[in-house]
Amino acid sequence: MNAFVKWSKQNWLLYVVLIAYAVLAAYRAPEALDAAIRGALTFANLLATLLGVFVLIGLVRVWVTDAFIMRHLGEESGWRGIAVGAGLGTVMIGPLVGVFPLYESLLAKGARPGVIVAMVSTWAIKLAMIPLELSIFGWQFTLARNGLLFCAAFVMAPLMELIIGKDWGARFRGARTGEE
């Protein structure tokens, strides 16, 4: 029962959504049915991506050692780690909700928060979409947008680490393993 109470506290927003949906269903059944269908379709569309991400996370957790992550993306990686994170972020595909669990795994294995910020920041670049963006908006827009996103990662990463503190990563890992 204790685990359920803890889970419920962590996922309180789910209960808010369920209550709102119940109220909607009681007063406007057709709209509630439409919302349920749209929600199920959205979930079905995301399911393949989420399954792929979960497999990738499993592989990262099993095959990639903590020492490898700490050496290349950890506290001692410096600007090189942020650059690797920014580069990885540009090649990540899928919805951001799908890659957040991967980023959590990297943090748990010793990646520094700035690297994750760089990955999240550059995720919007989408290298595979650049040809389409070029054909629609032209090279000036495409180069400026993608260049600014990439450069912003190098500004935001150290600022984020400054704001949350140097020990945030260790506290995050401790909270995930129950060693608070």
VEXMARBA-91545 format. One line per field, with one value per residue: residue number from 0; residue in three letters; x, y, z of N, C-alpha, C in turn. Coordinates in steps of 0.02 Angstrom, whole numbers, plus 50000, padded with zeros to 5 digits. Layout:
N
nr: NUM,...
rest: ala,...
neast: X,...
nnorth: Y,...
nup: Z,...
caeast: X,...
canorth: Y,...
caup: Z,...
ceast: X,...
cnorth: Y,...
cup: Z,...
END
This chain:
180
nr: 0,1,2,3,4,5,6,7,8,9,10,11,12,13,14,15,16,17,18,19,20,21,22,23,24,25,26,27,28,29,30,31,32,33,34,35,36,37,38,39,40,41,42,43,44,45,46,47,48,49,50,51,52,53,54,55,56,57,58,59,60,61,62,63,64,65,66,67,68,69,70,71,72,73,74,75,76,77,78,79,80,81,82,83,84,85,86,87,88,89,90,91,92,93,94,95,96,97,98,99,100,101,102,103,104,105,106,107,108,109,110,111,112,113,114,115,116,117,118,119,120,121,122,123,124,125,126,127,128,129,130,131,132,133,134,135,136,137,138,139,140,141,142,143,144,145,146,147,148,149,150,151,152,153,154,155,156,157,158,159,160,161,162,163,164,165,166,167,168,169,170,171,172,173,174,175,176,177,178,179
rest: met,asn,ala,phe,val,lys,trp,ser,lys,gln,asn,trp,leu,leu,tyr,val,val,leu,ile,ala,tyr,ala,val,leu,ala,ala,tyr,arg,ala,pro,glu,ala,leu,asp,ala,ala,ile,arg,gly,ala,leu,thr,phe,ala,asn,leu,leu,ala,thr,leu,leu,gly,val,phe,val,leu,ile,gly,leu,val,arg,val,trp,val,thr,asp,ala,phe,ile,met,arg,his,leu,gly,glu,glu,ser,gly,trp,arg,gly,ile,ala,val,gly,ala,gly,leu,gly,thr,val,met,ile,gly,pro,leu,val,gly,val,phe,pro,leu,tyr,glu,ser,leu,leu,ala,lys,gly,ala,arg,pro,gly,val,ile,val,ala,met,val,ser,thr,trp,ala,ile,lys,leu,ala,met,ile,pro,leu,glu,leu,ser,ile,phe,gly,trp,gln,phe,thr,leu,ala,arg,asn,gly,leu,leu,phe,cys,ala,ala,phe,val,met,ala,pro,leu,met,glu,leu,ile,ile,gly,lys,asp,trp,gly,ala,arg,phe,arg,gly,ala,arg,thr,gly,glu,glu
neast: 50041,50100,50186,50092,50033,50143,50167,50046,50055,50161,50104,49994,49932,49871,49756,49686,49659,49579,49468,49423,49390,49287,49190,49166,49115,48997,48920,48931,48923,48944,49056,49147,49163,49220,49339,49397,49417,49507,49613,49648,49689,49798,49882,49901,49972,50089,50137,50222,50339,50368,50390,50504,50593,50597,50659,50783,50826,50839,50944,51045,51058,51105,51214,51297,51420,51428,51548,51590,51491,51512,51643,51631,51516,51503,51539,51673,51688,51682,51676,51680,51594,51471,51467,51461,51337,51256,51274,51220,51089,51044,51027,50932,50772,50592,50456,50478,50435,50463,50602,50640,50640,50756,50853,50843,50896,51028,51067,51056,51161,51270,51288,51312,51205,51210,51244,51129,51039,51093,51065,50924,50899,50952,50879,50772,50824,50833,50908,50872,50765,50812,50834,50699,50659,50747,50699,50575,50589,50711,50892,50944,50852,50845,50980,51002,50903,50933,51069,51062,50989,51081,51192,51132,51121,51248,51253,51145,51171,51287,51231,51117,51176,51241,51132,51058,51153,51310,51303,51183,51163,51216,51128,51010,51036,51049,50919,50850,50896,50860,50942,50937
nnorth: 49940,50061,50090,50118,50234,50321,50321,50378,50507,50556,50558,50645,50729,50647,50604,50724,50747,50634,50660,50780,50731,50642,50732,50801,50694,50668,50782,50812,50700,50662,50742,50695,50563,50586,50647,50538,50449,50523,50533,50396,50368,50455,50400,50274,50311,50358,50245,50153,50231,50253,50121,50090,50183,50135,50012,50058,50128,50021,49952,50048,50055,49926,49897,50011,50074,50149,50213,50246,50339,50437,50476,50531,50612,50661,50752,50790,50808,50932,51064,50983,50878,50945,50982,50854,50814,50913,50880,50749,50779,50841,50736,50656,50580,50581,50611,50730,50685,50554,50546,50597,50497,50428,50527,50538,50414,50431,50535,50465,50376,50456,50567,50742,50879,50990,50934,50863,50970,51030,50929,50927,51056,51060,50964,51010,51041,50942,50863,50783,50851,50966,50980,50993,51106,51199,51202,51260,51378,51435,51465,51565,51582,51449,51420,51521,51493,51358,51374,51468,51393,51289,51361,51419,51312,51301,51411,51398,51276,51290,51394,51337,51239,51323,51385,51277,51217,51136,51011,50954,50847,50736,50736,50708,50579,50514,50529,50450,50324,50308,50355,50474
nup: 50000,50035,49928,49828,49879,49875,49736,49695,49749,49673,49548,49545,49455,49362,49429,49437,49301,49274,49356,49298,49172,49208,49254,49135,49059,49129,49105,48969,48869,48728,48690,48782,48741,48615,48657,48724,48619,48539,48629,48643,48511,48499,48597,48539,48424,48482,48543,48471,48459,48595,48638,48563,48620,48751,48731,48683,48797,48886,48823,48834,48973,49001,48913,48904,49003,49168,49190,49060,49021,49121,49089,48959,48961,49086,49242,49226,49091,49032,48908,48799,48829,48831,48697,48637,48688,48628,48495,48493,48526,48409,48321,48375,48361,48353,48470,48603,48726,48717,48723,48845,48951,48912,48931,49069,49106,49064,49151,49271,49256,49267,49184,49162,49212,49122,49000,48970,48960,48846,48753,48755,48712,48581,48520,48446,48322,48218,48104,47993,47942,47886,47742,47696,47768,47713,47580,47599,47679,47645,47639,47727,47834,47881,47916,48011,48111,48151,48184,48289,48383,48408,48458,48570,48657,48711,48790,48877,48945,49038,49114,49169,49250,49339,49400,49459,49537,49574,49634,49597,49506,49576,49685,49616,49566,49689,49741,49652,49680,49808,49909,49980
caeast: 50000,50144,50210,50037,50026,50199,50153,49989,50080,50203,50063,49932,49900,49829,49692,49653,49634,49524,49410,49399,49358,49223,49143,49148,49073,48932,48882,48936,48945,48974,49123,49190,49179,49267,49404,49425,49441,49568,49666,49669,49725,49863,49922,49920,50024,50150,50157,50281,50396,50384,50420,50572,50633,50608,50711,50845,50845,50863,51010,51092,51069,51141,51276,51339,51440,51428,51614,51590,51448,51545,51702,51614,51461,51499,51563,51740,51689,51690,51642,51676,51532,51415,51467,51436,51265,51223,51274,51172,51022,51024,51011,50876,50709,50534,50431,50520,50412,50496,50673,50652,50663,50826,50893,50844,50944,51095,51081,51066,51226,51324,51292,51300,51144,51222,51242,51058,51011,51115,51028,50854,50899,50966,50831,50728,50857,50811,50950,50836,50715,50844,50818,50631,50659,50781,50655,50517,50607,50773,50952,50956,50809,50865,51045,50995,50864,50971,51130,51045,50972,51142,51232,51096,51136,51311,51240,51098,51199,51321,51186,51075,51217,51252,51069,51037,51208,51355,51287,51116,51166,51226,51065,50962,51052,51033,50847,50826,50915,50835,50996,50933
canorth: 50000,50118,50104,50149,50303,50358,50329,50425,50575,50576,50563,50677,50760,50596,50606,50786,50735,50586,50695,50826,50690,50616,50788,50811,50637,50675,50838,50816,50633,50657,50771,50650,50507,50612,50655,50472,50421,50559,50512,50328,50372,50487,50350,50222,50339,50364,50181,50126,50272,50239,50054,50096,50218,50091,49964,50096,50141,49957,49939,50096,50035,49863,49895,50070,50076,50213,50244,50275,50400,50487,50500,50570,50659,50676,50815,50807,50811,51002,51087,50926,50842,50985,50976,50787,50817,50953,50840,50695,50808,50857,50676,50621,50586,50563,50663,50743,50643,50489,50547,50615,50439,50414,50577,50519,50358,50459,50569,50414,50344,50502,50626,50804,50913,51033,50892,50849,51033,51037,50881,50950,51118,51048,50915,51044,51054,50890,50861,50752,50898,51025,50989,51018,51175,51239,51212,51302,51443,51462,51451,51613,51564,51383,51427,51563,51457,51301,51399,51497,51338,51254,51406,51429,51256,51314,51464,51372,51221,51313,51434,51290,51209,51375,51397,51221,51198,51083,50946,50933,50780,50686,50732,50675,50508,50489,50525,50394,50260,50307,50370,50546
caup: 50000,50039,49860,49792,49904,49847,49664,49689,49762,49617,49488,49565,49397,49332,49463,49416,49233,49278,49384,49246,49121,49236,49253,49065,49039,49160,49077,48896,48849,48660,48691,48821,48697,48565,48691,48738,48555,48520,48675,48625,48448,48513,48632,48491,48381,48520,48571,48437,48479,48665,48643,48537,48669,48808,48710,48682,48867,48912,48795,48865,49043,49005,48874,48913,49073,49202,49180,48992,49024,49162,49054,48900,48972,49157,49270,49203,49018,49011,48848,48753,48847,48807,48623,48620,48702,48577,48434,48501,48524,48341,48283,48408,48326,48392,48515,48661,48781,48710,48739,48915,48991,48895,48965,49139,49112,49058,49214,49323,49245,49281,49139,49199,49190,49065,48940,48956,48935,48776,48712,48749,48673,48510,48494,48398,48258,48170,48044,47938,47916,47857,47671,47690,47793,47661,47522,47616,47708,47618,47678,47781,47891,47907,47948,48072,48163,48177,48216,48354,48429,48427,48501,48633,48701,48746,48839,48927,48985,49099,49155,49206,49303,49388,49436,49502,49581,49551,49663,49578,49475,49629,49722,49572,49567,49756,49748,49610,49710,49876,49955,49997
ceast: 50043,50170,50156,50027,50082,50188,50097,50011,50122,50162,49995,49895,49855,49759,49652,49622,49575,49461,49380,49363,49291,49170,49120,49101,49003,48889,48881,48964,48974,49045,49171,49210,49229,49337,49437,49453,49506,49626,49693,49710,49795,49909,49946,49975,50091,50178,50219,50344,50417,50416,50492,50618,50647,50660,50779,50871,50872,50932,51063,51109,51111,51210,51323,51356,51435,51493,51618,51550,51484,51606,51683,51560,51457,51530,51630,51744,51696,51648,51634,51611,51471,51410,51441,51360,51228,51220,51224,51100,50998,51004,50954,50812,50653,50513,50475,50499,50443,50568,50688,50672,50736,50872,50898,50894,51015,51114,51096,51133,51284,51332,51278,51239,51153,51220,51170,51023,51031,51077,50956,50851,50908,50920,50786,50760,50836,50850,50913,50786,50746,50831,50748,50627,50692,50735,50596,50538,50670,50831,50963,50916,50833,50931,51040,50959,50905,51036,51117,51026,51034,51183,51198,51110,51198,51306,51197,51129,51237,51277,51142,51114,51232,51190,51051,51092,51247,51335,51218,51116,51173,51162,51012,50973,51035,50959,50819,50842,50892,50887,50995,50965
cnorth: 50063,50139,50138,50221,50347,50372,50381,50497,50600,50590,50595,50708,50711,50597,50669,50777,50687,50618,50743,50787,50663,50671,50801,50756,50643,50728,50841,50750,50630,50685,50727,50590,50528,50620,50588,50441,50456,50541,50443,50328,50403,50437,50296,50247,50344,50297,50152,50165,50256,50170,50055,50130,50173,50038,49998,50109,50077,49940,49985,50074,49972,49868,49954,50076,50146,50250,50277,50340,50454,50517,50548,50623,50683,50743,50837,50815,50882,51019,51031,50887,50879,50980,50907,50786,50856,50915,50783,50721,50822,50795,50635,50633,50566,50620,50670,50700,50574,50489,50568,50555,50420,50463,50562,50463,50384,50496,50518,50379,50393,50560,50689,50840,50957,50996,50878,50912,51044,50990,50904,51012,51106,50996,50945,51054,51004,50891,50833,50800,50959,51033,51017,51091,51222,51253,51257,51373,51474,51452,51500,51595,51500,51387,51467,51525,51401,51323,51429,51444,51303,51297,51416,51372,51268,51372,51435,51319,51245,51356,51390,51259,51260,51385,51340,51196,51138,51014,50920,50862,50726,50679,50696,50599,50477,50482,50466,50327,50255,50323,50443,50562
cup: 50000,49970,49820,49814,49876,49773,49654,49701,49704,49554,49502,49506,49361,49363,49444,49347,49235,49306,49333,49191,49145,49236,49182,49041,49068,49128,49001,48869,48778,48657,48729,48779,48644,48596,48705,48674,48533,48565,48658,48561,48458,48548,48584,48444,48417,48544,48538,48456,48551,48674,48618,48587,48729,48792,48711,48752,48898,48887,48825,48936,49049,48972,48886,48988,49102,49190,49111,48992,49064,49127,48997,48911,49044,49177,49242,49126,48990,48949,48797,48766,48823,48731,48601,48632,48649,48511,48436,48497,48454,48301,48316,48369,48373,48437,48577,48721,48777,48729,48811,48958,48975,48930,49040,49151,49109,49122,49269,49316,49253,49233,49180,49171,49129,48999,48920,48931,48863,48730,48702,48704,48599,48480,48440,48329,48204,48104,47983,47905,47882,47782,47659,47712,47743,47602,47536,47636,47679,47665,47735,47844,47923,47945,48013,48127,48193,48211,48284,48405,48454,48475,48569,48682,48742,48796,48896,48972,49046,49144,49198,49264,49358,49431,49483,49548,49556,49576,49643,49549,49527,49671,49682,49574,49635,49767,49708,49641,49783,49928,49978,50063
END
